[in-house]
Amino acid sequence: MTITCIGIDLAKQVFQVHGLDRSEKVKARKPLRRSQMVAYFSK
């Protein structure tokens, strides 16, 4: 899976992360808590 663009919908408790490929198709959509953000992006 090649993600070329990442969008983050910011909120107080849960963030929604979206990853798009080159053709702008959604390849990843995941709700994350603040404590999970660093671990998710370090992968």
PDB file of N, H, CA, C and O in Angstrom:
ATOM      1  N   MET A   1       0.850  -1.172   0.000  1.00  0.00           N
ATOM      2  CA  MET A   1       0.000   0.000   0.000  1.00  0.00           C
ATOM      3  C   MET A   1       0.899   1.240   0.000  1.00  0.00           C
ATOM      4  O   MET A   1       1.757   1.394   0.869  1.00  0.00           O
ATOM      5  N   THR A   2       0.695   2.107  -0.969  1.00  0.00           N
ATOM      6  H   THR A   2      -0.002   1.982  -1.675  1.00  0.00           H
ATOM      7  CA  THR A   2       1.453   3.339  -1.050  1.00  0.00           C
ATOM      8  C   THR A   2       0.539   4.519  -0.768  1.00  0.00           C
ATOM      9  O   THR A   2      -0.355   4.826  -1.556  1.00  0.00           O
ATOM     10  N   ILE A   3       0.764   5.165   0.337  1.00  0.00           N
ATOM     11  H   ILE A   3       1.491   4.916   0.977  1.00  0.00           H
ATOM     12  CA  ILE A   3      -0.023   6.337   0.713  1.00  0.00           C
ATOM     13  C   ILE A   3       0.792   7.573   0.379  1.00  0.00           C
ATOM     14  O   ILE A   3       1.938   7.708   0.810  1.00  0.00           O
ATOM     15  N   THR A   4       0.193   8.479  -0.394  1.00  0.00           N
ATOM     16  H   THR A   4      -0.737   8.369  -0.744  1.00  0.00           H
ATOM     17  CA  THR A   4       0.913   9.681  -0.811  1.00  0.00           C
ATOM     18  C   THR A   4       0.409  10.939  -0.127  1.00  0.00           C
ATOM     19  O   THR A   4       1.082  11.969  -0.160  1.00  0.00           O
ATOM     20  N   CYS A   5      -0.759  10.875   0.490  1.00  0.00           N
ATOM     21  H   CYS A   5      -1.306  10.039   0.517  1.00  0.00           H
ATOM     22  CA  CYS A   5      -1.328  12.043   1.153  1.00  0.00           C
ATOM     23  C   CYS A   5      -2.023  11.592   2.429  1.00  0.00           C
ATOM     24  O   CYS A   5      -2.753  10.600   2.428  1.00  0.00           O
ATOM     25  N   ILE A   6      -1.796  12.320   3.519  1.00  0.00           N
ATOM     26  H   ILE A   6      -1.204  13.126   3.520  1.00  0.00           H
ATOM     27  CA  ILE A   6      -2.427  11.991   4.795  1.00  0.00           C
ATOM     28  C   ILE A   6      -3.215  13.197   5.270  1.00  0.00           C
ATOM     29  O   ILE A   6      -2.714  14.322   5.278  1.00  0.00           O
ATOM     30  N   GLY A   7      -4.463  12.946   5.668  1.00  0.00           N
ATOM     31  H   GLY A   7      -4.870  12.033   5.661  1.00  0.00           H
ATOM     32  CA  GLY A   7      -5.292  14.000   6.236  1.00  0.00           C
ATOM     33  C   GLY A   7      -5.678  13.613   7.650  1.00  0.00           C
ATOM     34  O   GLY A   7      -5.936  12.443   7.930  1.00  0.00           O
ATOM     35  N   ILE A   8      -5.717  14.593   8.543  1.00  0.00           N
ATOM     36  H   ILE A   8      -5.507  15.544   8.315  1.00  0.00           H
ATOM     37  CA  ILE A   8      -6.074  14.331   9.935  1.00  0.00           C
ATOM     38  C   ILE A   8      -7.177  15.293  10.337  1.00  0.00           C
ATOM     39  O   ILE A   8      -7.014  16.512  10.280  1.00  0.00           O
ATOM     40  N   ASP A   9      -8.305  14.721  10.745  1.00  0.00           N
ATOM     41  H   ASP A   9      -8.437  13.731  10.791  1.00  0.00           H
ATOM     42  CA  ASP A   9      -9.412  15.505  11.270  1.00  0.00           C
ATOM     43  C   ASP A   9      -9.193  15.613  12.772  1.00  0.00           C
ATOM     44  O   ASP A   9      -9.319  14.623  13.492  1.00  0.00           O
ATOM     45  N   LEU A  10      -8.867  16.803  13.244  1.00  0.00           N
ATOM     46  H   LEU A  10      -8.765  17.607  12.659  1.00  0.00           H
ATOM     47  CA  LEU A  10      -8.533  17.012  14.652  1.00  0.00           C
ATOM     48  C   LEU A  10      -9.787  17.162  15.502  1.00  0.00           C
ATOM     49  O   LEU A  10     -10.755  17.804  15.093  1.00  0.00           O
ATOM     50  N   ALA A  11      -9.761  16.581  16.655  1.00  0.00           N
ATOM     51  H   ALA A  11      -8.975  16.060  16.987  1.00  0.00           H
ATOM     52  CA  ALA A  11     -10.849  16.688  17.619  1.00  0.00           C
ATOM     53  C   ALA A  11     -10.238  16.650  19.021  1.00  0.00           C
ATOM     54  O   ALA A  11      -9.024  16.510  19.168  1.00  0.00           O
ATOM     55  N   LYS A  12     -11.064  16.773  20.029  1.00  0.00           N
ATOM     56  H   LYS A  12     -12.051  16.888  19.909  1.00  0.00           H
ATOM     57  CA  LYS A  12     -10.545  16.790  21.394  1.00  0.00           C
ATOM     58  C   LYS A  12     -10.076  15.416  21.856  1.00  0.00           C
ATOM     59  O   LYS A  12      -9.015  15.310  22.470  1.00  0.00           O
ATOM     60  N   GLN A  13     -10.823  14.384  21.582  1.00  0.00           N
ATOM     61  H   GLN A  13     -11.686  14.470  21.083  1.00  0.00           H
ATOM     62  CA  GLN A  13     -10.501  13.054  22.096  1.00  0.00           C
ATOM     63  C   GLN A  13     -10.009  12.084  21.022  1.00  0.00           C
ATOM     64  O   GLN A  13      -9.004  11.401  21.220  1.00  0.00           O
ATOM     65  N   VAL A  14     -10.712  12.017  19.884  1.00  0.00           N
ATOM     66  H   VAL A  14     -11.528  12.572  19.723  1.00  0.00           H
ATOM     67  CA  VAL A  14     -10.398  11.040  18.848  1.00  0.00           C
ATOM     68  C   VAL A  14     -10.131  11.763  17.532  1.00  0.00           C
ATOM     69  O   VAL A  14     -10.941  12.578  17.092  1.00  0.00           O
ATOM     70  N   PHE A  15      -8.980  11.459  16.896  1.00  0.00           N
ATOM     71  H   PHE A  15      -8.322  10.796  17.253  1.00  0.00           H
ATOM     72  CA  PHE A  15      -8.646  12.005  15.591  1.00  0.00           C
ATOM     73  C   PHE A  15      -9.035  10.987  14.523  1.00  0.00           C
ATOM     74  O   PHE A  15      -8.985   9.783  14.774  1.00  0.00           O
ATOM     75  N   GLN A  16      -9.418  11.446  13.351  1.00  0.00           N
ATOM     76  H   GLN A  16      -9.460  12.424  13.146  1.00  0.00           H
ATOM     77  CA  GLN A  16      -9.714  10.566  12.227  1.00  0.00           C
ATOM     78  C   GLN A  16      -8.597  10.754  11.209  1.00  0.00           C
ATOM     79  O   GLN A  16      -8.396  11.863  10.712  1.00  0.00           O
ATOM     80  N   VAL A  17      -7.868   9.687  10.890  1.00  0.00           N
ATOM     81  H   VAL A  17      -8.032   8.786  11.293  1.00  0.00           H
ATOM     82  CA  VAL A  17      -6.748   9.744   9.960  1.00  0.00           C
ATOM     83  C   VAL A  17      -7.184   9.108   8.644  1.00  0.00           C
ATOM     84  O   VAL A  17      -7.769   8.025   8.632  1.00  0.00           O
ATOM     85  N   HIS A  18      -6.894   9.794   7.529  1.00  0.00           N
ATOM     86  H   HIS A  18      -6.419  10.674   7.539  1.00  0.00           H
ATOM     87  CA  HIS A  18      -7.216   9.290   6.199  1.00  0.00           C
ATOM     88  C   HIS A  18      -5.942   9.257   5.367  1.00  0.00           C
ATOM     89  O   HIS A  18      -5.172  10.218   5.380  1.00  0.00           O
ATOM     90  N   GLY A  19      -5.711   8.179   4.654  1.00  0.00           N
ATOM     91  H   GLY A  19      -6.336   7.399   4.644  1.00  0.00           H
ATOM     92  CA  GLY A  19      -4.564   8.072   3.759  1.00  0.00           C
ATOM     93  C   GLY A  19      -5.038   7.842   2.340  1.00  0.00           C
ATOM     94  O   GLY A  19      -5.877   6.974   2.099  1.00  0.00           O
ATOM     95  N   LEU A  20      -4.508   8.615   1.390  1.00  0.00           N
ATOM     96  H   LEU A  20      -3.827   9.321   1.586  1.00  0.00           H
ATOM     97  CA  LEU A  20      -4.885   8.511  -0.015  1.00  0.00           C
ATOM     98  C   LEU A  20      -3.694   8.045  -0.847  1.00  0.00           C
ATOM     99  O   LEU A  20      -2.543   8.332  -0.518  1.00  0.00           O
ATOM    100  N   ASP A  21      -3.989   7.317  -1.936  1.00  0.00           N
ATOM    101  H   ASP A  21      -4.924   7.084  -2.203  1.00  0.00           H
ATOM    102  CA  ASP A  21      -2.933   6.935  -2.863  1.00  0.00           C
ATOM    103  C   ASP A  21      -2.832   7.972  -3.979  1.00  0.00           C
ATOM    104  O   ASP A  21      -3.503   9.003  -3.924  1.00  0.00           O
ATOM    105  N   ARG A  22      -2.009   7.715  -4.984  1.00  0.00           N
ATOM    106  H   ARG A  22      -1.464   6.878  -5.029  1.00  0.00           H
ATOM    107  CA  ARG A  22      -1.795   8.681  -6.066  1.00  0.00           C
ATOM    108  C   ARG A  22      -3.069   9.024  -6.830  1.00  0.00           C
ATOM    109  O   ARG A  22      -3.215  10.152  -7.300  1.00  0.00           O
ATOM    110  N   SER A  23      -3.984   8.083  -6.962  1.00  0.00           N
ATOM    111  H   SER A  23      -3.865   7.167  -6.580  1.00  0.00           H
ATOM    112  CA  SER A  23      -5.232   8.335  -7.692  1.00  0.00           C
ATOM    113  C   SER A  23      -6.331   8.869  -6.770  1.00  0.00           C
ATOM    114  O   SER A  23      -7.504   8.895  -7.143  1.00  0.00           O
ATOM    115  N   GLU A  24      -5.946   9.292  -5.575  1.00  0.00           N
ATOM    116  H   GLU A  24      -4.993   9.271  -5.272  1.00  0.00           H
ATOM    117  CA  GLU A  24      -6.826   9.885  -4.564  1.00  0.00           C
ATOM    118  C   GLU A  24      -7.921   8.938  -4.072  1.00  0.00           C
ATOM    119  O   GLU A  24      -9.004   9.378  -3.686  1.00  0.00           O
ATOM    120  N   LYS A  25      -7.637   7.655  -4.088  1.00  0.00           N
ATOM    121  H   LYS A  25      -6.757   7.297  -4.402  1.00  0.00           H
ATOM    122  CA  LYS A  25      -8.533   6.664  -3.498  1.00  0.00           C
ATOM    123  C   LYS A  25      -8.119   6.457  -2.047  1.00  0.00           C
ATOM    124  O   LYS A  25      -6.931   6.427  -1.726  1.00  0.00           O
ATOM    125  N   VAL A  26      -9.106   6.317  -1.180  1.00  0.00           N
ATOM    126  H   VAL A  26     -10.071   6.342  -1.441  1.00  0.00           H
ATOM    127  CA  VAL A  26      -8.839   6.131   0.246  1.00  0.00           C
ATOM    128  C   VAL A  26      -8.232   4.743   0.466  1.00  0.00           C
ATOM    129  O   VAL A  26      -8.828   3.727   0.106  1.00  0.00           O
ATOM    130  N   LYS A  27      -7.053   4.719   1.055  1.00  0.00           N
ATOM    131  H   LYS A  27      -6.569   5.544   1.347  1.00  0.00           H
ATOM    132  CA  LYS A  27      -6.361   3.457   1.360  1.00  0.00           C
ATOM    133  C   LYS A  27      -6.303   3.177   2.855  1.00  0.00           C
ATOM    134  O   LYS A  27      -6.072   2.040   3.266  1.00  0.00           O
ATOM    135  N   ALA A  28      -6.511   4.198   3.663  1.00  0.00           N
ATOM    136  H   ALA A  28      -6.699   5.122   3.330  1.00  0.00           H
ATOM    137  CA  ALA A  28      -6.494   4.013   5.112  1.00  0.00           C
ATOM    138  C   ALA A  28      -7.469   5.002   5.737  1.00  0.00           C
ATOM    139  O   ALA A  28      -7.504   6.177   5.373  1.00  0.00           O
ATOM    140  N   ARG A  29      -8.242   4.516   6.661  1.00  0.00           N
ATOM    141  H   ARG A  29      -8.214   3.561   6.956  1.00  0.00           H
ATOM    142  CA  ARG A  29      -9.159   5.366   7.431  1.00  0.00           C
ATOM    143  C   ARG A  29      -9.202   4.774   8.829  1.00  0.00           C
ATOM    144  O   ARG A  29      -9.636   3.638   9.021  1.00  0.00           O
ATOM    145  N   LYS A  30      -8.747   5.554   9.807  1.00  0.00           N
ATOM    146  H   LYS A  30      -8.395   6.477   9.652  1.00  0.00           H
ATOM    147  CA  LYS A  30      -8.621   4.989  11.146  1.00  0.00           C
ATOM    148  C   LYS A  30      -8.857   6.056  12.204  1.00  0.00           C
ATOM    149  O   LYS A  30      -8.267   7.135  12.140  1.00  0.00           O
ATOM    150  N   PRO A  31      -9.708   5.766  13.166  1.00  0.00           N
ATOM    151  CA  PRO A  31      -9.850   6.673  14.313  1.00  0.00           C
ATOM    152  C   PRO A  31      -8.745   6.383  15.329  1.00  0.00           C
ATOM    153  O   PRO A  31      -8.476   5.224  15.645  1.00  0.00           O
ATOM    154  N   LEU A  32      -8.108   7.434  15.837  1.00  0.00           N
ATOM    155  H   LEU A  32      -8.327   8.376  15.581  1.00  0.00           H
ATOM    156  CA  LEU A  32      -7.018   7.273  16.806  1.00  0.00           C
ATOM    157  C   LEU A  32      -7.194   8.228  17.972  1.00  0.00           C
ATOM    158  O   LEU A  32      -7.625   9.368  17.798  1.00  0.00           O
ATOM    159  N   ARG A  33      -6.861   7.757  19.145  1.00  0.00           N
ATOM    160  H   ARG A  33      -6.511   6.831  19.286  1.00  0.00           H
ATOM    161  CA  ARG A  33      -6.817   8.620  20.322  1.00  0.00           C
ATOM    162  C   ARG A  33      -5.468   9.333  20.340  1.00  0.00           C
ATOM    163  O   ARG A  33      -4.532   8.919  19.656  1.00  0.00           O
ATOM    164  N   ARG A  34      -5.375  10.391  21.114  1.00  0.00           N
ATOM    165  H   ARG A  34      -6.136  10.727  21.669  1.00  0.00           H
ATOM    166  CA  ARG A  34      -4.116  11.156  21.203  1.00  0.00           C
ATOM    167  C   ARG A  34      -2.932  10.255  21.541  1.00  0.00           C
ATOM    168  O   ARG A  34      -1.856  10.389  20.958  1.00  0.00           O
ATOM    169  N   SER A  35      -3.132   9.349  22.470  1.00  0.00           N
ATOM    170  H   SER A  35      -4.006   9.240  22.944  1.00  0.00           H
ATOM    171  CA  SER A  35      -2.038   8.480  22.920  1.00  0.00           C
ATOM    172  C   SER A  35      -1.593   7.495  21.842  1.00  0.00           C
ATOM    173  O   SER A  35      -0.505   6.931  21.959  1.00  0.00           O
ATOM    174  N   GLN A  36      -2.389   7.266  20.800  1.00  0.00           N
ATOM    175  H   GLN A  36      -3.272   7.724  20.705  1.00  0.00           H
ATOM    176  CA  GLN A  36      -2.053   6.306  19.746  1.00  0.00           C
ATOM    177  C   GLN A  36      -1.377   6.949  18.535  1.00  0.00           C
ATOM    178  O   GLN A  36      -0.857   6.232  17.680  1.00  0.00           O
ATOM    179  N   MET A  37      -1.370   8.271  18.440  1.00  0.00           N
ATOM    180  H   MET A  37      -1.792   8.853  19.134  1.00  0.00           H
ATOM    181  CA  MET A  37      -0.881   8.961  17.246  1.00  0.00           C
ATOM    182  C   MET A  37       0.588   8.663  16.941  1.00  0.00           C
ATOM    183  O   MET A  37       0.915   8.300  15.811  1.00  0.00           O
ATOM    184  N   VAL A  38       1.459   8.805  17.903  1.00  0.00           N
ATOM    185  H   VAL A  38       1.193   9.099  18.821  1.00  0.00           H
ATOM    186  CA  VAL A  38       2.892   8.613  17.669  1.00  0.00           C
ATOM    187  C   VAL A  38       3.183   7.173  17.263  1.00  0.00           C
ATOM    188  O   VAL A  38       3.956   6.944  16.333  1.00  0.00           O
ATOM    189  N   ALA A  39       2.590   6.217  17.927  1.00  0.00           N
ATOM    190  H   ALA A  39       1.961   6.403  18.682  1.00  0.00           H
ATOM    191  CA  ALA A  39       2.828   4.808  17.599  1.00  0.00           C
ATOM    192  C   ALA A  39       2.344   4.481  16.182  1.00  0.00           C
ATOM    193  O   ALA A  39       3.005   3.733  15.462  1.00  0.00           O
ATOM    194  N   TYR A  40       1.208   5.030  15.784  1.00  0.00           N
ATOM    195  H   TYR A  40       0.671   5.638  16.369  1.00  0.00           H
ATOM    196  CA  TYR A  40       0.654   4.765  14.444  1.00  0.00           C
ATOM    197  C   TYR A  40       1.576   5.320  13.353  1.00  0.00           C
ATOM    198  O   TYR A  40       1.851   4.629  12.372  1.00  0.00           O
ATOM    199  N   PHE A  41       2.054   6.556  13.512  1.00  0.00           N
ATOM    200  H   PHE A  41       1.831   7.117  14.309  1.00  0.00           H
ATOM    201  CA  PHE A  41       2.873   7.155  12.474  1.00  0.00           C
ATOM    202  C   PHE A  41       4.325   6.683  12.504  1.00  0.00           C
ATOM    203  O   PHE A  41       5.049   6.887  11.529  1.00  0.00           O
ATOM    204  N   SER A  42       4.760   6.073  13.569  1.00  0.00           N
ATOM    205  H   SER A  42       4.172   5.908  14.361  1.00  0.00           H
ATOM    206  CA  SER A  42       6.114   5.529  13.599  1.00  0.00           C
ATOM    207  C   SER A  42       6.219   4.205  12.834  1.00  0.00           C
ATOM    208  O   SER A  42       7.317   3.759  12.503  1.00  0.00           O
ATOM    209  N   LYS A  43       5.069   3.582  12.557  1.00  0.00           N
ATOM    210  H   LYS A  43       4.176   3.944  12.826  1.00  0.00           H
ATOM    211  CA  LYS A  43       5.062   2.336  11.764  1.00  0.00           C
ATOM    212  C   LYS A  43       5.336   2.675  10.354  1.00  0.00           C
ATOM    213  O   LYS A  43       5.379   1.787   9.502  1.00  0.00           O
TER     214      LYS A  43
END
